Amino acid sequence: MQITGMKWGAKLLKYVDFPAAEILGAEAKPEEIQALIDKYGGVLVKPVFKGGIGKKGKAGLVGKATDVRTALKEKERLYFAEHRHGNAVAKSEGVTYESFIKAEYEVYFSLTDSTLYRAPTMTITHHGGVDIEELPADKIISVPFDPLTGLKGFVISNALSQLGAPNEIISPLVQNLTKLWDLFHNYGMTVLELNPIRIARDANGRLTPVACDFKCSFDGDDPNMDRLGLPDDLDNTDLSEYESAVNQLRTYQGQSDVFVINPTGSVTAMTFGGGANALVTELLGDVATISSDFGGNPPYAKMKEISRITYQYWLPQTNVLFIIGGKANNTDIYETFRAMGDALREHFTEHGPTPLYVVVGRGGPNLIRGLGYLRDIMDALGLPYAMFGFDSAMSEVINHAMAADKWMKAGGRKLIAQKLGIR
C-alpha cells in the first residue's frame, strides 16, 4: 500500500507533530481558498491519485494560483487528470489546495528498510526539491542506524555536517526529523519520504522545516498500520481480478505477492523468494504472465488456494507452467508441491485437460519427496515435465523454460493436445 501527496500526508504527520503545509480539499469553498491565498500569498493545486505515482510536477500536473479564479480553473483542469509514469497509469480523483511556503532552503529526507545495509537507513540532502537521482554523490548521504535506538539527533547532525549544510538549518532539522522515526517505526511503514521539506522563517525569524510533499509505503502484513484508521479504498484500486484475489490471501505465514506483467504471456512462473522473483522476471521478459513471490513456508491450504486461482486465470493460455525458487531454509517443499499438484489435478478434473509443459526448479527440505509427488501427478495427467534440484543454476533452469516455450509455440502445444485428446 502506498500514499503520495499531502491530502493524507498532512494528516499522518500530525501524529508526530511534524509541521506541514496547510491543506484544503477539493470541497473547499471560494472564501476558504481566498483566505489561504491571503495568508500565504498563493496556493498549489495538485491532483489526488490513489496509490503511489511520481513525477507529477514534470508532467505539468501541479497548478499555481494567486487568486481564486485561477485556482478554480486549475481544479477543473486537474480534477480528473490522467498521469502516466513508466508502466504506471493513474487517474486523478480530486485535487488539494496547498499553501505556498516561502523558503530559503529545501531538504530531501527519507527513511527506508535498506536491503543493502540490512538496517533502517536515513537518506538526506539540503539540495532537495529535485530528483535526487540527479545529484552527485557528494551532495547526498545515506546513513544506516540501529533500529533498537532509533533515529537519534546526532545521526542527522553528523550527516548534515558531512554534507557541509549551513549551520543554521541543522538544529531545526535535528529537532523535527527525529519525530519521523516514530511515524515510520510504529505504524508499519517500509518507506517514508518528504521532498521537499521547505525551511521557512516564522514571525520571530526562527527557521522551521515544513513538509510540502509526502510519500510512504506500508507493509501490508503489519497490523500496526491499522492504527492509523486509513480508509480501505485508499490504496490503488487499478488491480486486476487475479491480483486482487491472490493478494487477499496475504498473511505473515507465507507471502502471496503477484503482479500481472503481460496478460497475453505464455509462461506462468510461480516463484518462491524475492531474489528468484527478480531474476525470473528479468530473464523471462514479456513472455511472463505474472511476477510472483509465494515464499515464506505457506501452509498447504493457502498454497492450494493460490494455485487454484492461478491455474484458473492463466492455464488456458499458458505454454509453460514454471515452478521455480532458490534453496529454501525453512519452507517444506513437499507440502508446497503437494498443494500445487493437488490443485492442478483438480483443475484438470473440473475444467478438462490443457496442453502444458511443466518446468520445476527448487531446493530445500523434503525436496526429493516433493518432486516425486509432482512427478506422479504429471505422469497421471499425461504432461511433459523437466525437474531440477538445488545443484542446478537458476539461470539455466530459466533458459530451459524459455526453450520449452519456444518448442510449444513451434508445434509442441499441438502435439501435447493430440496426446491428451484435445481438439
C-alpha positions in Angstrom: 0.0 0.0 0.0 1.3 3.4 -1.0 0.3 7.0 -0.3 1.5 10.1 -2.1 0.6 13.7 -1.7 -0.3 15.9 1.2 -4.0 15.1 1.4 -3.3 12.2 3.7 0.4 13.0 4.3 -0.5 16.1 6.3 -2.9 14.0 8.5 -0.3 11.3 9.1 2.4 13.9 10.0 0.0 15.3 12.7 0.5 12.0 14.6 4.1 13.1 15.4 3.5 16.9 15.3 5.7 17.4 12.3 5.0 20.8 10.6 3.2 20.6 7.2 1.8 22.9 4.6 -1.8 23.9 5.2 -4.2 21.8 3.0 -7.7 22.3 1.7 -9.6 19.6 -0.1 -11.5 19.8 -3.4 -14.7 20.6 -1.5 -13.2 23.9 -0.2 -15.4 27.0 -0.7 -14.0 30.0 -2.7 -13.8 32.1 0.5 -11.7 29.4 2.2 -9.4 29.3 -0.8 -9.2 33.1 -0.7 -8.3 33.0 3.0 -5.5 30.6 2.3 -4.2 32.8 -0.5 -4.4 35.9 1.7 -2.4 34.1 4.5 0.3 32.6 2.3 0.3 34.6 -0.9 -0.9 31.7 -3.1 -1.8 28.0 -3.4 -0.6 25.0 -5.3 -3.3 22.9 -6.9 -2.4 19.2 -7.0 -4.4 16.2 -8.3 -5.0 13.4 -5.9 -4.0 9.9 -7.1 -4.7 6.7 -5.2 -1.6 4.6 -4.7 1.9 5.9 -5.5 2.8 7.5 -8.8 5.6 10.1 -9.2 6.9 12.8 -11.5 3.6 14.8 -11.4 5.4 18.1 -11.4 7.4 17.3 -14.5 4.2 16.2 -16.2 2.7 19.7 -15.7 0.2 18.4 -13.1 0.8 20.9 -10.4 -1.0 24.2 -10.8 -0.1 27.6 -9.2 -2.6 30.3 -8.3 -2.6 33.6 -6.6 -6.3 34.3 -7.0 -9.4 32.2 -6.6 -10.4 32.3 -10.2 -7.2 30.8 -11.4 -7.3 28.2 -8.5 -10.8 27.0 -9.7 -9.6 26.8 -13.3 -6.7 24.6 -12.2 -9.1 22.5 -10.2 -11.2 22.0 -13.4 -8.1 21.0 -15.4 -6.6 18.6 -12.8 -9.7 17.0 -11.1 -9.8 14.0 -13.5 -6.3 14.3 -14.9 -4.6 11.1 -16.2 -0.9 10.6 -15.4 1.4 8.0 -16.9 4.9 7.4 -15.3 6.7 4.4 -16.7 4.3 1.4 -16.7 2.0 3.0 -14.1 -1.1 4.8 -15.2 -3.4 6.6 -12.8 -6.5 8.8 -13.0 -7.0 11.7 -10.5 -9.9 11.6 -8.1 -10.0 15.2 -7.0 -7.5 17.9 -6.0 -5.9 19.6 -3.0 -5.1 23.3 -2.4 -1.8 23.6 -0.6 -0.4 26.8 0.8 2.7 28.4 -0.6 5.7 28.1 1.7 8.4 30.7 1.1 11.7 29.1 2.0 15.5 29.8 1.9 16.3 26.1 1.9 14.8 22.8 0.6 15.7 19.4 2.1 15.1 15.9 0.9 14.6 13.3 3.6 13.7 9.6 3.6 13.6 6.5 5.8 13.7 3.1 4.3 14.3 -0.6 5.2 17.6 -1.0 3.4 18.4 -4.4 1.9 22.0 -3.1 1.3 22.7 -2.4 5.0 20.1 -4.8 6.5 19.0 -1.9 8.7 16.8 1.2 8.6 18.5 3.9 6.7 18.2 7.6 6.6 18.9 9.5 3.3 19.2 13.3 3.4 20.4 16.3 1.4 19.9 20.0 1.8 19.7 20.2 -2.0 16.1 18.9 -2.0 13.2 19.8 -4.3 14.8 18.0 -7.2 15.2 14.4 -8.5 17.7 13.1 -6.0 18.9 10.6 -8.7 20.4 13.6 -10.5 22.5 14.7 -7.5 26.2 13.9 -7.4 27.3 11.5 -4.6 28.9 14.3 -2.5 25.6 16.2 -2.2 23.5 13.4 -0.7 24.2 10.8 2.1 22.6 7.6 3.3 23.3 6.5 6.8 22.1 3.2 8.4 21.3 3.2 12.1 20.4 0.8 14.9 16.6 0.1 15.0 16.8 -0.6 18.7 17.9 3.0 19.5 16.1 4.6 16.6 16.9 7.7 14.7 18.9 9.9 17.0 19.7 13.6 16.6 23.4 13.0 16.3 22.9 10.8 13.2 21.1 13.7 11.5 23.6 16.3 12.7 26.7 14.3 11.7 25.2 13.6 8.2 24.4 17.3 7.6 27.8 18.4 8.8 29.4 15.9 6.5 27.5 17.4 3.6 28.5 20.9 4.5 25.0 22.0 5.2 24.5 25.6 6.6 24.8 25.6 10.4 21.5 27.5 10.9 19.4 24.7 9.4 21.0 21.8 11.4 19.3 22.5 14.7 15.7 22.9 13.5 16.1 19.7 11.4 17.6 17.7 14.3 14.7 18.8 16.5 12.0 17.8 14.0 13.3 15.0 11.8 13.7 12.6 14.7 9.9 12.7 15.1 9.6 10.9 11.8 11.2 7.7 13.2 8.1 7.3 15.5 5.8 7.5 12.4 7.9 5.2 10.4 8.6 2.6 13.1 5.3 2.5 14.9 2.9 2.3 12.1 4.2 -0.4 9.7 5.9 1.7 7.1 8.7 0.5 4.8 9.3 3.8 3.1 8.8 7.4 4.3 9.9 10.3 2.1 9.5 14.0 2.3 10.6 16.1 -0.7 10.8 18.9 -0.3 10.9 20.0 3.2 11.0 23.8 2.9 12.7 25.6 5.8 10.8 28.8 6.4 11.3 31.6 8.8 8.5 32.3 11.3 7.4 35.8 12.5 10.2 35.7 15.1 12.9 34.9 12.5 13.3 31.3 13.6 13.7 28.6 11.0 11.1 25.8 10.8 11.1 22.8 8.5 7.7 22.4 6.8 6.8 19.2 4.8 5.5 20.2 1.4 5.2 16.7 -0.3 4.8 13.3 1.2 5.2 9.7 0.1 5.1 6.4 2.1 4.7 2.7 1.6 3.3 0.2 4.2 4.0 -3.4 4.9 0.5 -4.8 4.2 1.2 -7.7 6.6 1.9 -5.4 9.6 -1.2 -4.8 11.7 0.3 -1.6 13.1 -0.8 0.3 10.0 -4.5 -0.3 11.1 -3.9 2.0 14.0 -3.9 5.0 11.5 -7.5 4.4 10.6 -6.9 4.8 6.9 -9.9 4.0 4.6 -9.9 0.6 2.9 -10.2 2.2 -0.6 -7.2 4.5 -0.1 -4.8 2.2 -1.9 -4.5 1.9 -5.7 -7.7 0.2 -7.0 -6.4 -0.5 -10.5 -5.7 -4.2 -9.7 -6.8 -7.0 -12.0 -9.2 -9.5 -10.6 -6.4 -12.0 -10.4 -4.1 -9.7 -8.4 -7.0 -8.8 -6.0 -7.9 -12.4 -5.5 -4.4 -13.6 -4.6 -3.3 -10.5 -2.6 -6.3 -11.0 -0.3 -4.6 -14.2 0.9 -1.6 -12.3 2.3 -0.6 -13.3 5.8 2.5 -13.4 7.9 2.7 -17.1 7.3 3.6 -17.3 3.6 3.6 -14.5 1.1 1.3 -14.1 -1.8 2.5 -11.2 -3.9 1.6 -11.1 -7.6 1.7 -8.5 -10.3 0.5 -9.1 -13.9 3.2 -8.4 -16.4 1.7 -9.4 -19.7 -1.9 -10.5 -19.9 -1.1 -12.3 -23.2 2.1 -14.0 -21.9 2.8 -17.7 -22.3 4.9 -18.6 -19.3 3.3 -18.6 -15.9 6.1 -18.5 -13.3 5.1 -19.4 -9.7 8.2 -18.1 -7.9 9.4 -18.6 -4.4 11.7 -15.9 -3.0 12.4 -12.3 -3.7 15.8 -13.0 -5.4 14.3 -15.7 -7.6 11.5 -13.4 -8.5 13.8 -10.6 -9.6 15.9 -12.9 -11.8 12.9 -14.8 -13.3 11.0 -11.6 -14.1 14.1 -10.0 -15.7 15.0 -13.0 -17.9 11.5 -14.1 -18.9 10.6 -10.6 -20.0 7.4 -10.2 -22.0 6.7 -14.0 -22.2 5.9 -14.0 -18.5 2.2 -13.6 -17.5 2.9 -12.7 -13.9 5.6 -11.7 -11.4 5.2 -13.5 -8.1 6.6 -14.4 -4.7 4.9 -17.2 -2.9 7.7 -18.0 -0.4 7.7 -17.9 3.4 6.6 -21.5 4.0 3.0 -21.2 3.0 0.7 -23.8 4.6 -1.0 -26.5 2.4 -4.4 -24.9 2.3 -3.1 -21.4 1.4 -0.8 -22.7 -1.3 -3.5 -24.8 -2.8 -5.9 -21.9 -3.0 -3.2 -19.7 -4.6 -2.5 -22.4 -7.1 -6.3 -22.9 -7.8 -6.7 -19.2 -8.6 -3.5 -19.0 -10.7 -4.5 -22.1 -12.8 -8.0 -20.8 -13.3 -6.8 -17.4 -14.7 -3.7 -18.4 -16.6 -3.5 -22.1 -17.7 -5.8 -21.7 -20.7 -3.1 -19.5 -22.4 0.0 -20.9 -20.7 2.5 -23.0 -22.6 4.9 -23.5 -19.6 3.9 -23.8 -16.0 7.2 -22.7 -14.3 7.6 -23.6 -10.6 10.9 -22.0 -9.5 12.7 -20.9 -6.4 16.1 -20.9 -4.6 17.2 -23.3 -2.0 14.8 -22.8 0.9 15.9 -22.8 4.6 12.6 -23.4 6.3 10.0 -24.0 3.6 8.6 -27.5 3.5 8.9 -28.3 -0.2 6.8 -31.4 0.0 3.8 -29.5 1.5 4.2 -26.7 -1.1 4.4 -29.1 -4.1 1.7 -31.4 -2.8 -0.7 -28.4 -2.7 0.3 -27.3 -6.2 0.0 -30.8 -7.6 -3.4 -31.4 -6.0 -4.7 -28.1 -7.3 -3.5 -28.9 -10.8 -5.2 -32.4 -10.7 -8.4 -30.8 -9.5 -8.2 -28.1 -12.2 -8.0 -30.8 -14.9 -10.9 -32.7 -13.4 -13.1 -29.6 -13.3 -12.1 -27.8 -16.4 -10.7 -30.5 -18.6 -7.0 -31.0 -19.7 -5.0 -28.3 -21.3 -1.7 -28.6 -23.3 1.1 -27.7 -20.8 4.8 -28.2 -20.3 5.9 -28.1 -16.6 9.3 -27.0 -15.5 10.3 -27.2 -11.8 13.4 -25.9 -10.1 13.8 -25.9 -6.3 15.9 -26.8 -3.3 15.2 -27.2 0.4 13.7 -29.5 3.0 11.8 -32.6 1.7 12.7 -31.7 -1.9 13.0 -35.3 -3.2 9.7 -36.3 -1.7 8.1 -33.1 -3.2 9.5 -33.7 -6.6 8.3 -37.3 -6.5 4.8 -36.2 -5.7 4.7 -33.7 -8.6 6.2 -36.4 -10.9 3.4 -38.8 -10.1 0.8 -36.0 -10.8 2.3 -35.1 -14.1 2.6 -38.8 -15.2 -1.1 -39.3 -14.3 -2.2 -36.2 -16.2 0.0 -37.1 -19.2 2.0 -33.8 -19.1 5.7 -33.5 -20.2 7.9 -32.1 -17.5 11.5 -31.3 -16.5 12.7 -31.1 -12.9 15.9 -29.5 -11.5 17.3 -29.7 -8.0 19.3 -27.3 -5.8 22.6 -28.0 -7.7 21.2 -26.5 -10.9 22.0 -22.9 -11.8 18.7 -20.9 -11.7 19.6 -19.0 -14.9 20.0 -22.3 -16.8 16.6 -23.5 -15.5 15.0 -20.3 -16.7 16.7 -20.8 -20.1 15.2 -24.3 -20.2 11.7 -22.9 -19.5 12.1 -20.3 -22.3 13.3 -23.0 -24.7 10.3 -25.1 -23.8 8.0 -22.2 -24.5 9.6 -21.8 -28.0 9.1 -25.5 -28.6 5.5 -25.3 -27.6 4.9 -22.4 -30.0 6.7 -24.3 -32.8 4.3 -27.2 -32.6 4.8 -28.8 -29.2 1.5 -27.5 -27.9 -0.3 -29.2 -30.7 1.5 -32.5 -30.1 0.6 -32.4 -26.4 -3.0 -31.6 -27.2 -3.2 -34.6 -29.5 -1.8 -36.8 -26.8 -4.4 -35.5 -24.3 -7.2 -36.0 -26.8 -7.9 -32.3 -27.1 -9.2 -31.0 -30.4 
